[in-house]
């Protein structure tokens, strides 16, 4: 029996077919959509598993640059109206992959040239215009006579823009990239035929193309973060602000959890940087991974005083339900405060489907419950971490909690503990669905040991400095 397609599957299929549909209406061949498919397959073959970098999103990116170029050329607007570097800069910020951005730049350059050739056929359009001074050319003729020059104009601005915004954490970086891109476009016009002959003071408007492109990127970036379900470094830095409502609640209601999250964030960020993962995403994800403890903070050890323990009066089964439920409550709280789905992954996956070992052992030792105890009932629902960043937070969370429980910590004890915790997680299969290698785990272990030895080092007992009076 054939299962009916879900609504989301129909949507994805439709979006994937959009380039082909537009090709049919525009009366062009299938070069552009086939290039998209080849690019997508290439990314899969190269194992560029970038979250949400899928065929529909790539298709949408191509359509934006193609349709805008087609509209501008078709209405005989100046060439500098085409926002050459918007899509490559945008994709670089969204996905953080220079390889994908450069491939998109190449394909989009072909799309722009194709759009110029199609727009208004043999009619003239404006290359640049200011006041009464106008330089015009026929787009179809330009593409046929000067295809490399037009492609070069686009590629220089697109590639340079993508490179300059790589890893951008400030909006000023994007603006600076736009200015430099505009200068590069002007240099291409000055140095390249046929533009060199037609160069005039009006071509200085190409300087504004890069600046306007960067302004457009800044304006539409939040929209595309939502559409592509991803998050940029700029948004992550905003979420790392301790005046964010959820973090303020954590400081006020669960200070122990807040302090734990800070340490996990530092461990995760440094470990992620050591293996080339997204360090900022790891740190911010760690800040929010335990927000579910806000509902019942007093039931978690980091928020308890030494005299009382709420779990002393509860059965092991009830205790594990409260402990495990902080994941579900964290997801609900994150959705209520409209956190990005990438951060919700940290909340959902930071325990994987690991065993709540302490209460499982207590349940086994309890004669009243011994008959009904199953290990599956004391495991978190999962899923397991599916990215390097979420896996690092899982390890950092477990290691920090275990290190905090050490009595008289020493470098040797911490090193033994870190290796034991990571090995147990590996053997338990918690890292099966992420891309961490054994070499990565060695680097992560070394980082954890170094940082934890600095945090939980033993202190010297200083003698009383009061002078004994005779």
Residue pairs with C-beta under 8 A, 6 or more apart in sequence:
5 13
12 54
12 56
15 55
15 56
15 59
15 60
16 55
16 56
16 59
18 56
18 59
18 60
18 63
19 32
19 33
19 36
19 59
19 62
19 63
20 30
20 33
22 63
22 66
22 67
23 29
23 30
23 32
23 33
26 70
26 118
27 118
28 114
28 118
31 110
31 114
32 62
32 66
32 107
32 110
32 111
32 114
33 59
35 107
35 110
36 55
36 58
36 59
36 62
36 107
37 55
39 58
39 103
39 104
39 107
40 54
40 55
40 58
42 103
43 50
43 53
43 100
43 103
46 99
48 97
48 99
48 100
49 435
50 95
50 96
50 97
50 100
51 230
51 342
51 387
52 95
52 228
52 229
52 230
53 95
53 97
53 100
57 227
57 228
58 104
60 227
61 87
61 90
61 91
61 104
61 108
62 87
62 104
62 107
62 108
62 111
64 86
64 87
65 83
65 86
65 87
65 108
65 111
65 112
66 108
66 111
66 112
66 114
66 115
68 82
68 83
69 82
69 111
69 112
69 115
69 116
69 119
70 115
70 118
70 119
72 79
72 81
72 82
72 119
73 82
73 115
73 116
73 118
73 119
73 120
73 125
73 139
74 119
74 120
76 120
76 123
76 124
76 125
76 126
77 125
77 126
78 126
78 127
78 128
78 129
78 205
79 125
79 126
79 127
79 128
80 128
80 185
80 205
80 206
80 208
80 209
82 112
82 209
83 209
83 212
83 213
83 216
84 112
84 153
84 154
84 157
84 158
84 161
84 181
84 185
84 209
84 213
85 157
85 158
85 160
85 161
85 162
85 178
85 181
85 210
85 213
85 214
86 213
86 216
86 217
87 104
87 105
87 108
87 158
88 101
88 102
88 104
88 105
88 108
88 158
88 159
88 161
88 162
89 161
89 162
89 165
89 174
89 177
89 213
89 214
89 217
90 217
90 220
90 221
90 224
91 97
91 100
91 101
91 104
91 162
92 98
92 101
92 161
92 162
92 163
92 165
92 166
93 165
93 168
93 174
93 217
93 221
93 232
93 233
93 234
94 221
94 224
94 225
94 228
94 230
94 232
95 101
95 230
96 166
96 167
96 278
98 162
98 163
98 166
101 162
102 159
102 162
105 154
105 155
105 158
105 159
105 162
106 155
108 154
108 158
109 151
109 154
109 155
109 158
110 151
112 150
112 154
113 143
113 147
113 150
113 151
113 154
114 143
116 125
116 139
116 140
116 142
116 143
116 150
117 139
117 140
117 143
117 144
118 140
119 125
119 139
120 139
121 140
122 138
122 140
122 141
123 138
123 139
124 136
124 137
124 138
125 136
125 137
125 138
125 139
126 134
126 135
126 136
127 135
127 136
127 137
127 195
127 198
128 134
128 135
128 200
128 202
128 203
128 205
128 206
129 135
129 202
130 201
130 202
130 205
131 202
133 200
133 202
135 198
135 200
135 202
142 150
143 150
145 194
146 193
146 194
149 192
149 193
149 194
149 195
152 188
152 192
153 185
153 188
153 189
153 192
153 195
156 184
156 185
156 188
157 181
157 182
157 184
157 185
157 188
157 209
157 210
157 213
160 177
160 180
160 181
160 184
161 177
161 178
161 181
161 210
161 213
161 214
164 173
164 176
164 177
164 180
164 181
165 173
165 174
165 177
165 217
167 233
168 174
168 177
168 232
168 233
168 234
169 233
169 234
169 237
169 280
170 234
171 218
171 234
174 214
174 217
174 218
175 211
175 214
175 215
175 218
177 210
177 214
178 210
178 211
178 212
178 213
178 214
178 215
178 217
179 207
179 210
179 211
179 214
180 210
181 209
181 210
181 213
181 214
182 206
182 207
182 208
182 209
182 210
182 211
183 207
183 210
184 210
185 206
185 207
185 209
185 210
186 203
186 204
186 206
186 207
188 195
189 195
189 196
189 199
189 203
189 206
190 196
190 199
195 203
221 232
221 234
222 235
225 231
225 232
225 235
225 340
229 340
229 341
229 342
230 340
230 342
231 239
231 281
231 340
231 342
231 343
233 280
235 340
236 280
236 281
236 284
237 280
238 244
239 284
239 287
239 288
239 339
239 340
239 343
240 280
240 283
240 284
240 287
241 247
242 248
242 251
245 337
246 288
246 291
246 294
246 333
246 334
246 337
246 339
247 258
247 287
247 288
249 291
249 294
250 257
250 258
250 261
250 290
250 291
250 294
251 258
253 294
253 297
254 293
254 294
254 297
254 300
254 302
254 303
255 303
256 297
256 300
256 301
256 302
256 303
256 304
257 290
257 293
257 294
257 297
257 300
257 302
257 303
259 302
260 290
260 302
260 400
260 401
260 404
261 286
261 287
261 288
261 289
261 290
262 287
263 400
263 455
264 286
264 289
264 393
264 396
264 397
264 400
265 282
265 283
265 284
265 286
265 287
266 283
266 451
267 286
267 396
267 399
267 400
267 447
267 448
267 451
267 452
268 282
268 283
268 285
268 286
268 389
268 392
268 393
268 396
269 279
269 280
269 282
269 283
269 286
270 279
270 447
270 451
271 282
271 392
271 395
271 396
271 443
271 444
271 447
271 448
272 278
272 279
272 281
272 282
272 283
272 388
272 389
272 392
273 279
274 443
274 444
274 446
274 447
275 388
275 436
275 440
275 443
275 444
277 388
277 389
277 392
278 388
278 389
281 342
281 389
282 389
282 392
282 393
284 343
285 342
285 343
285 345
285 346
285 389
285 390
285 393
286 346
286 393
286 396
286 397
288 330
288 334
288 339
288 343
288 346
288 347
289 330
289 346
289 347
289 350
289 393
289 397
290 326
290 330
290 347
290 350
290 397
291 330
291 333
291 334
291 347
292 325
292 326
292 327
292 328
292 329
292 330
292 331
292 332
292 333
292 347
293 300
293 303
293 326
293 330
294 329
294 333
295 325
295 326
295 329
295 333
296 322
296 326
297 303
298 304
298 310
299 310
299 311
299 319
299 322
299 323
300 323
300 326
301 309
302 401
302 404
304 310
311 319
311 359
314 322
315 363
315 366
315 368
315 369
316 359
316 360
316 362
316 363
316 366
316 369
317 359
317 363
317 369
317 377
319 359
319 362
320 356
320 359
320 360
320 363
320 377
320 378
323 356
323 359
324 356
324 380
324 381
327 347
327 348
327 350
327 351
327 380
327 381
328 381
330 347
330 348
331 344
331 347
331 348
334 343
334 344
334 347
335 344
345 386
345 387
345 390
346 389
346 390
346 393
348 383
349 382
349 383
349 384
349 385
349 386
349 390
349 394
350 385
350 390
350 393
350 394
350 397
351 380
351 394
351 397
352 380
352 382
352 383
352 384
352 385
352 394
352 425
352 430
353 379
353 380
353 381
353 382
353 383
353 384
353 430
354 379
354 380
354 398
354 425
354 428
354 430
355 375
355 378
355 379
355 428
356 378
356 379
356 380
357 378
359 378
360 373
360 375
360 378
363 369
363 370
363 373
363 378
364 370
364 373
383 433
384 429
384 430
384 431
384 432
384 433
384 434
385 391
385 393
385 394
385 430
385 431
385 433
385 434
386 433
386 434
387 434
387 435
388 434
388 435
388 436
388 440
390 434
391 430
391 431
391 434
391 436
392 436
392 444
394 425
394 430
395 421
395 422
395 425
395 444
395 448
396 448
398 421
398 425
399 417
399 418
399 421
399 422
399 448
399 452
400 452
402 417
402 421
403 409
403 414
403 417
403 418
403 452
403 455
403 456
404 456
406 413
406 414
406 417
406 456
408 458
409 452
409 456
409 457
409 458
410 458
411 449
411 453
411 457
414 449
414 452
414 453
414 456
415 449
415 453
418 445
418 448
418 449
418 452
419 445
422 441
422 444
422 445
422 448
425 431
426 441
431 441
436 444
